[in-house]
Amino acid sequence: MSVQTASRLGTTAGAPLPGPGVLLVSLTTLSALLFCGAVSAVMLALLLAAWLVRFSSTRLLTG
């Protein structure tokens, strides 16, 4: 058996196919990242809206 064949057998035996657990973990991670991004976007929008309301009300009061 040559070295090339042995190394090829070693790589195929050492790399198992991803099972349903790996897929579940990646999906969970992706959904958690999307959820955090959505929460950040909503909080940023609320901050911007509050700043705009405050800015417009002070502009109206000062004339």
Buried (B, 14 or more C-beta within 10 A) or exposed (E): EEEEEEEEEEEEEEEEEEEEEEEEEEEEEEEEEEEEEEEEEEEEEEEEEEEEEEEEEEEEEEE
